[in-house]
Amino acid sequence: MSIKPLTTLDVGYIRGCFPTFEETLAAKTAFFENAGGSYVAGPVLDKLIHFYRYNKVQPYGASDILKAAGEQMDAGRDTIAALLGVDTQTITLGASTTQNFNTLAIACSAIVGPGSEVIVTEQDHEANIGAWQRLCERSGATLRIWPVDAVSGELDITTFEQMLNANTAIACVTHSSNIVGTINPVEKVISLCRSNGTRIAIDGVSYAPHRWPDIPVLKPDVYCFSTYKTYATHLGVMYCSEEFADLLDPQCHYFNCQHRQKRFDSSGPDHASIAALAGLGEYFEQSHRHHFGDSEQSAYKKTREISQLMHAHETMLCDKLLSGIADLPLRIIGRPTMQGREANIALVSGKYSSSELSAQLARVDIAAASGDFYARRLIEKTAIENPDDGVLRISFAHYNTIDEVNRVIDILRRLHGTTR
Ligand SMILES: Cc1ncc(COP(=O)(O)O)c(C=O)c1O
């Protein structure tokens, strides 16, 4: 069948793919806490329930029921690899990204020692700082922090360039911060690291829900994100290139080291959650078919294509929000426009604490959380008056609607004494 491709996201169709919206609470809530964890796509839930209902057994083995469980888990792993356009062997599935970074940092004892330097950023979630700090403390290496600008919260690439030196073993940098939202120039960061012989680990947790990461083009050593924020189950995905993985200390049982995808699996996460990742592939596939018609392209290409429509939709919504609140006494952290940023807006009100603001929004069924979102160093550096109260964060997913954005604008305007 050949259909005319849709040029904008069919949000009605998309919402129909998320069973959550059938439920009264979710149906009435304008949900803007997506950066904390997104709703789950229907095909993912189907696979999860199928596994728990029919195949909740120790997977792999001679009997058919054990085989079936193993096959579903393999399908989950293979799907994530196919969606990312990488080899399954390069993917570690962990309980979370925090756990994957901890495991990775311990594994990096093989390349970080006395005299080495590790660069982290002041913009990152603590998951991509603390693990490296502990590694440096243990190994006698030096932790160097790429500072953010105190006003904008942004990172300056020339500072990074100056920090790199012959001792820099690895740099650990976020693709985009869960507070500032600016998309960092990771292509440039990676190319500077390459020329310097420095390894590079990217935290894509905040980026991936908005734009599917392009690992084959970026070619980092490591790229991490969390599938519970990309409409799937609660897991951390860690890509680690074969060549880099071979230099590191495995963190698995000694007899599992020859299974390449087990090398950094230090926890053995929930089997059903792994199996359910195959549903993420189905979700992207069916959304792609709905918008573009049948296609012989690879899963990786289709996912990137549909993700661009999702991203364009979020950008349009977020533009609307930013222009609708531009004249209010609100400090937007990061850029005041969507130029070079993702649809994830953190703000501080001149009139209300962030927790009060969050509670006021909740009264009209808008879910947007407040706090430091574990980017504590960033919150402290950007002079947010009360770091415990932090910011109000309005974070989008592609299933959000114009109507929901209008509700946010209206309540923020009413609370700040102006209507449209
Ligand atoms: C930017 C960023 N990095 C890392 C993490 C940690 O991810 P996980 O919850 O999977 O440990 C988060 C979690 O919110 C995050 O927003």
The ligand as an SDF file (V2000), in Angstrom:
LIG
                    3D

 16 16  0  0  0  0  0  0  0  0999 V2000
   19.8230   13.1850   32.6970 C   0  0  0  0  0  0  0  0  0  0  0  0
   19.6830   11.9690   33.5620 C   0  0  0  0  0  0  0  0  0  0  0  0
   20.7220   11.1410   33.6880 N   0  0  0  0  0  0  0  0  0  0  0  0
   20.6560   10.0270   34.4410 C   0  0  0  0  0  0  0  0  0  0  0  0
   19.5020    9.7050   35.1140 C   0  0  0  0  0  0  0  0  0  0  0  0
   19.4690    8.4610   35.9310 C   0  0  0  0  0  0  0  0  0  0  0  0
   18.6920    7.5020   35.2860 O   0  0  0  0  0  0  0  0  0  0  0  0
   18.1000    6.2530   36.0590 P   0  0  0  0  0  0  0  0  0  0  0  0
   16.8900    6.7450   36.7990 O   0  0  0  0  0  0  0  0  0  0  0  0
   17.7600    5.2630   35.0090 O   0  0  0  0  0  0  0  0  0  0  0  0
   19.1270    5.7840   36.9930 O   0  0  0  0  0  0  0  0  0  0  0  0
   18.3870   10.5480   35.0250 C   0  0  0  0  0  0  0  0  0  0  0  0
   17.1560   10.2180   35.7560 C   0  0  0  0  0  0  0  0  0  0  0  0
   16.2310   10.9880   35.8520 O   0  0  0  0  0  0  0  0  0  0  0  0
   18.4830   11.7070   34.2170 C   0  0  0  0  0  0  0  0  0  0  0  0
   17.4500   12.5560   34.0850 O   0  0  0  0  0  0  0  0  0  0  0  0
  1  2  1  0
  2  3  1  0
  2 15  2  0
  3  4  2  0
  4  5  1  0
  5  6  1  0
  5 12  2  0
  6  7  1  0
  7  8  1  0
  8  9  2  0
  8 10  1  0
  8 11  1  0
 12 13  1  0
 12 15  1  0
 13 14  2  0
 15 16  1  0
M  END
$$$$
